[in-house]
Amino acid sequence: MNVRILLLALGMFVMGTETFMIAGLLPAIAEDFRVSVSVAGQLVTAFSLGYAIGSPVLMTITGRAERRKLLAWSLVAFAVGNAICGLAVSYGMMLAGRIIAAAAAGLFSPVASAAASALVSPEKRGRALSMVIGGQTVALILGVPFGTYLSFGYHWSLPFWIVAGGSLLTAALIRRLFPAVPSPGAIPLKERLSYLKRPAILSALLTTLMWGIALFSVYTYIAELYFGFGATGNMISLVLLIGGIAGFVGVILGGLEADKIGPARTIALALTALAVSLAAMSVLNEASGFAGRLNVALVLGALYGVSSYAFNPAQQHRLIGMSGPSAGIVLSLNASAIYLGSAFGAFLGELVLQYGSVAVLGHFGGLWSLLALMLLGANRGLARTKQVRRGPTATE
């Protein structure tokens, strides 16, 4: 097993833990800073916007930098951002730490994928990338529930310090064990954004954006949602563990089904199941007299995890088929769409909590999933119109 690839996966694990554990920490952070949970949710919005906007800009600026140094220094910057969060004595200071961490994550993740490709032979590239991306999936299963457990058992700042320490350790190991990885060359930001002028690709990226809103409008406030089902503080760790395992299963199923029945059909099934699970959560939240609703909510949470994470590998598969040699650039735009969806989802979820109730969140997220499904249908129709003379492709 390639130790260098494992180190990249470790870096993704550390960043994935910090990125997603915030959902379980929001109630404790809100209480400490004397803000509402919905306002605390802006910490997710700030991170997501920092990643979505910062990633393409920083990738352009650092395009000619040697990759090993870039990986190490982005991890150091990530540690600094998390240390600021751990030290935060005000909401503003916490927000600043999250933005710094987001910029660092937006730089590390695409560079790690590129470095993984450069470190192995072409026939092993797919496995190397799966291992690196898998680090973030493992974070959903282990890192996020553990961070939430520490938050409720000790203090919400402790997970940030552990993540900061893990980042510095990984940076040191990469600096010591990695070979120099030359830059592939800078791609101008204007060239990256030019792909948005292609209607089919733009439509597909908007589908990703809507999926992200559906997913994160609920996930950001998952603790509040499950408190409504009767869960206690420590039980949120179990909720996130189940969701992480379900997400891991969803990633595998999404890839397998995309190969078997086609990515577009897999995406349609995933979005449908996501809408059903979210709407059912809202219905269940309103059924206060139902004694076993927490157990049912855990089952719905598993369906939510499987369906939401089955979308991503199928969507990447579809975008690669649509973009051909430009797949790398289009996939980076897709990553930005995911984080924009996270930002808008957290923000819109905050508005739902402010002007509605936690019971409405599932209906709201389900609506966005249905809108994504409708746009998918429109996108497929557009693709068929352009491909009618060439016959069916792998994207269908």
C-alpha positions as CSV (number, residue, x, y, z in Angstrom):
1,M,0.0,0.0,0.0
2,N,1.4,3.4,-1.0
3,V,2.2,5.4,2.2
4,R,2.1,8.7,0.3
5,I,-1.4,8.0,-0.9
6,L,-2.4,7.1,2.6
7,L,-1.1,10.5,3.9
8,L,-3.2,12.3,1.3
9,A,-6.2,10.3,2.5
10,L,-5.3,11.2,6.1
11,G,-5.3,14.9,5.1
12,M,-8.8,14.4,3.6
13,F,-9.9,12.6,6.7
14,V,-8.8,15.5,8.9
15,M,-10.5,18.1,6.7
16,G,-13.6,16.0,6.3
17,T,-13.9,15.7,10.0
18,E,-13.8,19.4,10.6
19,T,-16.1,20.2,7.6
20,F,-18.9,18.0,8.7
21,M,-18.6,17.8,12.5
22,I,-19.8,21.4,12.9
23,A,-23.4,20.3,12.3
24,G,-23.3,18.3,15.6
25,L,-21.6,21.2,17.5
26,L,-23.9,24.0,16.5
27,P,-26.2,23.8,19.6
28,A,-23.3,24.0,22.0
29,I,-21.5,26.8,20.1
30,A,-24.8,28.8,19.9
31,E,-25.3,28.4,23.7
32,D,-21.7,29.6,24.4
33,F,-21.8,32.6,22.1
34,R,-25.5,33.4,23.0
35,V,-26.8,33.3,19.5
36,S,-29.6,31.2,18.0
37,V,-28.8,27.9,16.4
38,S,-29.9,29.3,13.1
39,V,-27.4,32.2,13.4
40,A,-24.7,29.7,14.4
41,G,-25.5,27.9,11.1
42,Q,-23.8,30.8,9.3
43,L,-20.6,29.1,10.3
44,V,-21.4,26.5,7.7
45,T,-22.4,29.1,5.2
46,A,-19.1,31.0,5.7
47,F,-17.0,27.8,5.3
48,S,-18.9,26.7,2.2
49,L,-18.6,30.1,0.5
50,G,-14.9,30.3,1.4
51,Y,-14.3,27.0,-0.2
52,A,-16.5,27.5,-3.3
53,I,-15.0,30.9,-4.1
54,G,-11.5,30.5,-2.7
55,S,-10.7,27.1,-4.3
56,P,-10.7,28.2,-8.0
57,V,-9.1,31.6,-7.2
58,L,-6.3,30.0,-5.0
59,M,-5.7,27.2,-7.5
60,T,-5.2,29.8,-10.2
61,I,-2.8,31.9,-8.0
62,T,-0.7,28.9,-6.9
63,G,-0.9,27.1,-10.2
64,R,2.9,27.2,-10.7
65,A,3.8,26.2,-7.1
66,E,5.5,22.9,-6.3
67,R,2.8,20.5,-5.1
68,R,4.5,19.0,-2.0
69,K,5.0,22.4,-0.4
70,L,1.5,23.5,-1.3
71,L,0.0,20.4,0.4
72,A,2.0,21.0,3.5
73,W,1.4,24.7,3.8
74,S,-2.4,24.3,3.1
75,L,-2.5,21.8,6.0
76,V,-0.7,24.3,8.2
77,A,-3.2,27.0,7.3
78,F,-6.0,24.6,8.0
79,A,-4.5,24.0,11.5
80,V,-4.3,27.8,12.1
81,G,-8.0,28.2,11.2
82,N,-9.0,25.4,13.5
83,A,-6.8,26.8,16.3
84,I,-8.6,30.1,16.0
85,C,-11.9,28.3,16.3
86,G,-10.6,26.5,19.4
87,L,-9.5,29.8,20.9
88,A,-12.6,31.7,19.9
89,V,-14.1,33.9,22.5
90,S,-16.6,35.5,20.2
91,Y,-18.8,34.5,17.3
92,G,-16.8,36.8,14.9
93,M,-13.6,35.1,15.9
94,M,-15.1,31.7,15.2
95,L,-16.3,32.9,11.8
96,A,-12.8,34.1,10.9
97,G,-11.3,30.8,11.8
98,R,-13.9,28.9,9.7
99,I,-13.1,31.1,6.6
100,I,-9.4,30.5,6.9
101,A,-10.0,26.8,7.3
102,A,-12.2,26.8,4.2
103,A,-9.7,28.5,2.0
104,A,-7.0,26.0,3.1
105,A,-9.4,23.0,2.4
106,G,-10.3,24.5,-1.0
107,L,-6.6,24.4,-1.9
108,F,-5.6,21.1,-0.4
109,S,-8.4,18.9,-1.8
110,P,-7.9,19.4,-5.6
111,V,-4.1,19.5,-5.1
112,A,-4.3,16.2,-3.2
113,S,-6.2,14.5,-6.1
114,A,-3.8,15.8,-8.7
115,A,-0.8,14.6,-6.6
116,A,-2.3,11.2,-6.1
117,S,-2.6,10.9,-9.9
118,A,1.0,12.0,-10.4
119,L,2.4,9.5,-7.8
120,V,1.0,6.3,-9.4
121,S,1.0,4.7,-12.8
122,P,-2.0,5.3,-15.1
123,E,-3.6,1.9,-14.5
124,K,-3.6,2.6,-10.7
125,R,-4.9,6.1,-10.9
126,G,-8.6,5.2,-10.2
127,R,-7.8,3.3,-7.0
128,A,-5.5,6.0,-5.8
129,L,-8.2,8.7,-6.2
130,S,-10.7,6.4,-4.6
131,M,-8.5,6.0,-1.6
132,V,-7.8,9.8,-1.3
133,I,-11.5,10.7,-1.6
134,G,-12.3,7.8,0.8
135,G,-10.5,9.6,3.6
136,Q,-13.4,12.1,3.6
137,T,-16.0,9.3,3.6
138,V,-14.3,7.6,6.6
139,A,-14.5,11.0,8.4
140,L,-18.3,10.8,8.2
141,I,-18.2,7.4,9.9
142,L,-15.5,8.0,12.5
143,G,-14.3,11.6,12.8
144,V,-17.7,13.4,12.8
145,P,-19.4,11.2,15.5
146,F,-16.3,11.2,17.7
147,G,-16.0,15.0,17.4
148,T,-19.7,15.4,18.4
149,Y,-19.2,13.0,21.3
150,L,-16.2,15.1,22.6
151,S,-18.3,18.2,22.2
152,F,-21.1,17.0,24.4
153,G,-18.8,15.1,26.8
154,Y,-16.2,17.8,27.3
155,H,-16.3,21.0,25.3
156,W,-17.1,21.9,21.7
157,S,-13.6,23.5,21.3
158,L,-11.7,20.2,21.9
159,P,-12.5,18.7,18.5
160,F,-11.0,21.8,16.8
161,W,-7.7,21.4,18.7
162,I,-7.5,17.7,17.8
163,V,-8.1,18.5,14.1
164,A,-5.4,21.2,14.3
165,G,-3.0,18.8,15.7
166,G,-3.8,16.2,13.1
167,S,-3.3,18.7,10.4
168,L,0.1,19.7,11.6
169,L,1.2,16.0,12.0
170,T,0.0,15.3,8.4
171,A,1.8,18.4,7.1
172,A,5.1,17.3,8.7
173,L,4.8,13.7,7.3
174,I,4.0,15.0,3.8
175,R,7.0,17.4,4.0
176,R,9.2,14.5,5.1
177,L,8.0,11.5,3.1
178,F,6.7,13.1,-0.2
179,P,8.9,13.6,-3.3
180,A,8.8,16.9,-5.0
181,V,5.7,17.0,-7.3
182,P,6.0,19.5,-10.1
183,S,3.2,21.8,-11.0
184,P,1.0,20.8,-14.0
185,G,0.9,24.5,-14.9
186,A,-1.7,27.2,-14.2
187,I,-5.1,27.3,-15.9
188,P,-6.4,30.9,-16.0
189,L,-9.6,31.5,-14.1
190,K,-11.3,32.8,-17.2
191,E,-10.7,29.5,-18.9
192,R,-12.1,27.5,-16.0
193,L,-15.3,29.6,-16.0
194,S,-15.8,29.5,-19.7
195,Y,-17.3,26.0,-19.4
196,L,-20.3,27.6,-17.7
197,K,-21.3,28.8,-21.2
198,R,-22.1,25.3,-22.3
199,P,-25.9,24.8,-21.6
200,A,-25.7,21.1,-20.8
201,I,-22.8,21.5,-18.3
202,L,-24.4,24.5,-16.7
203,S,-27.7,22.7,-16.3
204,A,-25.9,19.7,-14.7
205,L,-24.0,22.0,-12.3
206,L,-27.2,23.6,-11.3
207,T,-28.6,20.2,-10.5
208,T,-25.6,19.7,-8.2
209,L,-26.3,23.1,-6.6
210,M,-30.0,22.2,-5.9
211,W,-29.0,18.8,-4.5
212,G,-26.5,20.6,-2.2
213,I,-29.2,22.9,-1.0
214,A,-31.5,19.9,-0.3
215,L,-28.8,18.0,1.6
216,F,-27.3,20.8,3.7
217,S,-30.5,22.7,4.5
218,V,-31.3,19.7,6.7
219,Y,-27.8,18.3,7.6
220,T,-26.6,21.7,9.0
221,Y,-29.4,21.5,11.6
222,I,-29.5,17.8,12.1
223,A,-29.0,18.0,15.8
224,E,-32.0,20.3,16.2
225,L,-34.1,18.1,14.0
226,Y,-33.4,15.0,16.1
227,F,-33.9,16.8,19.3
228,G,-37.4,17.2,18.0
229,F,-37.6,13.4,17.7
230,G,-36.6,13.0,21.3
231,A,-32.9,12.4,20.9
232,T,-30.5,13.6,23.7
233,G,-27.1,15.3,23.3
234,N,-25.0,12.1,23.3
235,M,-27.4,10.4,20.9
236,I,-26.6,12.8,18.2
237,S,-23.2,11.0,17.9
238,L,-25.2,7.8,17.1
239,V,-27.3,9.7,14.5
240,L,-24.2,11.0,12.8
241,L,-22.5,7.5,12.9
242,I,-25.5,5.9,11.2
243,G,-25.6,8.8,8.7
244,G,-21.8,8.3,8.0
245,I,-22.2,4.6,7.5
246,A,-25.2,5.1,5.3
247,G,-23.3,7.8,3.3
248,F,-20.4,5.3,2.8
249,V,-22.9,2.7,1.5
250,G,-24.5,5.4,-0.7
251,V,-21.1,6.3,-2.3
252,I,-20.5,2.6,-3.2
253,L,-24.1,2.0,-4.5
254,G,-24.0,5.2,-6.5
255,G,-20.9,4.1,-8.3
256,L,-22.1,0.5,-8.9
257,E,-25.5,1.6,-10.1
258,A,-24.1,4.3,-12.4
259,D,-22.1,1.5,-14.2
260,K,-25.1,-0.8,-14.2
261,I,-28.1,1.3,-15.2
262,G,-26.4,4.6,-16.2
263,P,-25.5,7.7,-14.2
264,A,-28.7,9.7,-15.1
265,R,-31.0,7.0,-13.9
266,T,-29.0,6.5,-10.7
267,I,-29.2,10.3,-10.1
268,A,-33.0,10.2,-10.6
269,L,-33.4,7.3,-8.1
270,A,-31.2,9.0,-5.6
271,L,-33.0,12.4,-5.8
272,T,-36.4,10.7,-5.5
273,A,-35.4,8.7,-2.4
274,L,-33.8,11.8,-0.9
275,A,-37.1,13.8,-1.4
276,V,-39.1,11.0,0.1
277,S,-36.8,10.6,3.2
278,L,-36.8,14.3,3.9
279,A,-40.6,14.8,3.5
280,A,-41.1,11.8,5.8
281,M,-38.9,13.4,8.4
282,S,-41.1,16.4,8.5
283,V,-44.3,14.3,8.7
284,L,-42.7,12.3,11.6
285,N,-41.6,15.4,13.4
286,E,-45.2,16.6,13.5
287,A,-46.4,13.3,14.8
288,S,-45.6,14.0,18.5
289,G,-47.8,11.3,19.9
290,F,-46.1,8.5,18.0
291,A,-44.0,6.5,20.6
292,G,-41.5,4.9,18.3
293,R,-40.8,7.9,16.2
294,L,-37.1,8.2,17.2
295,N,-36.4,4.6,15.9
296,V,-38.3,5.4,12.6
297,A,-36.3,8.7,12.4
298,L,-33.0,6.7,12.6
299,V,-34.2,4.5,9.7
300,L,-35.2,7.6,7.7
301,G,-31.8,9.1,8.5
302,A,-30.1,6.1,7.0
303,L,-32.2,6.4,3.8
304,Y,-31.3,10.1,3.8
305,G,-27.6,9.2,4.0
306,V,-27.7,6.5,1.3
307,S,-29.7,8.5,-1.2
308,S,-27.8,11.8,-0.7
309,Y,-24.4,10.3,-1.1
310,A,-25.3,8.0,-4.0
311,F,-25.9,11.2,-6.0
312,N,-22.3,12.4,-6.1
313,P,-20.4,9.5,-7.8
314,A,-23.1,9.2,-10.3
315,Q,-23.1,12.9,-11.0
316,Q,-19.3,12.9,-11.4
317,H,-19.6,9.9,-13.8
318,R,-22.1,11.8,-15.8
319,L,-20.0,15.0,-15.9
320,I,-17.0,13.1,-17.1
321,G,-19.0,11.6,-19.9
322,M,-20.3,15.1,-20.9
323,S,-17.0,16.9,-20.7
324,G,-14.4,14.4,-22.1
325,P,-10.8,15.8,-21.9
326,S,-12.0,18.8,-19.9
327,A,-13.3,16.6,-17.1
328,G,-10.8,17.9,-14.5
329,I,-11.9,21.5,-14.9
330,V,-15.6,20.6,-15.0
331,L,-15.3,18.4,-11.8
332,S,-13.6,21.3,-10.0
333,L,-16.6,23.5,-11.0
334,N,-18.8,20.7,-9.7
335,A,-17.0,20.8,-6.3
336,S,-17.6,24.6,-6.2
337,A,-21.3,23.9,-6.9
338,I,-21.5,21.4,-4.0
339,Y,-20.1,24.0,-1.6
340,L,-22.3,26.8,-2.9
341,G,-25.2,24.4,-2.3
342,S,-23.9,23.9,1.2
343,A,-23.7,27.6,1.8
344,F,-27.2,28.4,0.4
345,G,-28.6,25.3,2.1
346,A,-27.3,26.4,5.5
347,F,-28.5,30.0,4.9
348,L,-32.0,29.0,3.7
349,G,-32.3,26.5,6.5
350,E,-31.6,29.3,8.9
351,L,-34.5,31.3,7.4
352,V,-36.8,28.3,7.7
353,L,-35.9,28.0,11.4
354,Q,-36.4,31.7,12.0
355,Y,-39.7,32.1,10.2
356,G,-41.0,28.6,10.4
357,S,-40.0,25.6,12.5
358,V,-37.6,22.7,12.5
359,A,-40.5,20.4,11.4
360,V,-40.6,22.3,8.1
361,L,-37.0,21.6,7.2
362,G,-37.6,18.2,5.7
363,H,-40.4,19.5,3.4
364,F,-38.1,22.4,2.4
365,G,-35.1,20.1,1.6
366,G,-37.4,17.6,-0.2
367,L,-38.7,20.5,-2.5
368,W,-35.2,21.3,-3.6
369,S,-34.5,17.6,-4.3
370,L,-37.6,17.5,-6.5
371,L,-36.5,20.7,-8.3
372,A,-33.1,19.1,-9.0
373,L,-35.0,16.0,-10.3
374,M,-37.0,18.3,-12.7
375,L,-33.8,20.0,-13.9
376,L,-32.2,16.6,-14.5
377,G,-35.0,15.7,-16.8
378,A,-34.6,19.0,-18.7
379,N,-30.9,18.5,-18.9
380,R,-31.3,15.0,-20.3
381,G,-33.7,16.3,-22.9
382,L,-31.1,18.9,-23.9
383,A,-28.4,16.3,-24.1
384,R,-30.7,14.0,-26.3
385,T,-31.4,16.9,-28.7
386,K,-27.6,17.5,-29.2
387,Q,-26.8,13.8,-29.5
388,V,-29.7,12.6,-31.7
389,R,-27.4,12.1,-34.7
390,R,-24.6,10.4,-32.7
391,G,-26.7,7.8,-30.8
392,P,-26.8,7.1,-27.1
393,T,-23.8,7.8,-24.8
394,A,-22.6,6.7,-21.4
395,T,-24.2,9.8,-19.8
396,E,-27.6,8.4,-20.4
